[in-house]
């Protein structure tokens, strides 16, 4: 069973905020939607061998924590587990099948907790929604009949 502070997603600004109930109290979410949105929306820290989207590397720019991003909350995890997805690495990727597969793989990776929590792996579907100079990936992730469908702009 899930018990989290509920998040609401604003499609226009593409941002999440804490949700309030009818009495203006923080709402509680008993579905996997909130953990799914956090898993997908937070930036997972890139590894030292991951190519950064802006073309920088350890040889072209000084290394800093912010270049490889990452969730600030990871510093509080007693087991050293990293939160979030590596989807941010696709911001300058090209519209290829490899890019679509990377998106699918990174979604599966960030939602791997679903297998431990529910006994079933997350179902993930990724397709190209728009092609051209700025391609758009549409992805749907489903855990226990709760689904999140979002788009991600690739290339830039």
Number of C-alpha atoms within 10 A of each C-alpha: 8 14 12 15 15 21 21 15 15 10 9 6 7 10 11 16 10 13 16 15 10 7 7 8 9 14 17 17 16 13 18 22 23 23 20 23 21 17 21 25 19 20 21 24 22 18 11 11 8 12 14 20 17 10 9 13 16 13 7 8 10 9 13 9 9 8 17 18 17 20 14 14 10 16 12 9 11 7 8 9 9 18 22 24 26 25 21 23 20 20 16 16 18 17 20 11 11 11 16 21 13 17 26 19 17 17 26 20 16 23 26 15 17 20 12 9 13 14 10 13 17 25 16 19 16 20 16 18 13 15 11 9 11 16 19 18 20 18 20 17 23 19 21 15 11 12 18 16 13 15 16 17 17 24 16 12
